[in-house]
């Protein structure tokens, strides 16, 4: 079944205490592939770049991804995660 609602993707770089350090939020495909035109079984390839601030303090940070509707309500993660964001990778910033 086709999705009846448009969703945005968020990619957040989050500090150990849960603060968002950097982020990108947009509709899939650089805003050109809204979820309402996705076809069942279709694979969507979507690339994102997140600019990490030059003055980021040393420490461990995690990239997380998820979807939310236009009211700001996040979707729950069904597989591979807990809550409303999927942990992608942890990075360590050193000076």
N, C-alpha and C positions, 0 to 999 in steps of 0.2 A: 504494500500500500504506500502511496505517496505521502510525504509529510505535509500536513496542512499548515504548519507554522514555520516561520523563518527563525533560525537560530544563529547566534554569533559564536565564534570560537575565541577562547581566551588562552593565551600562553603567559604565564606569570613566572618570574624568578622570585622565589620566596626565601627570606632569611630563616634561620633556625627558630626565631621567635614568632614566625608567621607573618612578618611584614612583607608587603609586595615592594620589591626593589626596582623591578623593571617589568614592563608588560606590553603586549600587543593584543588588541581586541578588534576583530573584524569578522565579516561574513566570509565563508570559505571562498577560495579562488580569487583572492584580492578583491572581495566584494562582488565577483562576477558569477559565482556558482551558489546562489541561495539554496538552502536546504529544501525548499518547496519544489525545485526542479530535479532533485535527485531521483534516480530510478532504482527500484528494488534490485539488489545484487550489484549495483554499480560501485566501482572503486573510485574514490575521490582522492587525488594526490594534491596535497596542499602544503606549500612551503612557507615557513615563517622565519624571520630574523628578529632577534630581540637584542637591542642595544644595551649592553651592560655598562653602567656608569663607570667612568674612569676612576672616580674616587671611592669605589665600593670598598668597605672595610674588609680586612682578611676574615675568613671564616668559611663555613659550609653553607651552600645555597642549593635549592632544589627547583628545577623547572617542572611546572605542573600545567596540565591542559584540561580543558573542559568546554562545555557548551552552555549557553544561557539564552533565554528568550528575550524579546525586546522590552519586557517589563523588568529585566534584571534577575529573574528567577533561574537559578542554575539547574541543570538536569542531573539526576543521580547517575553515578557510574555503575553500570551493570556488571562489568567483568574487569578484573585486573586492578581494582582499586577499591577504596572505601570512600563514602561520602560523595562529594560533587566535583572532585578533581582527581585526575590520574597523574601520579608521580611519574615523570619521564626519566630524569637523570639528576644525580647530585653532583655538584662541582665544588671544588675547594679553591678559594682565592687566597694566594699568598703574596707577600710583598718582599 
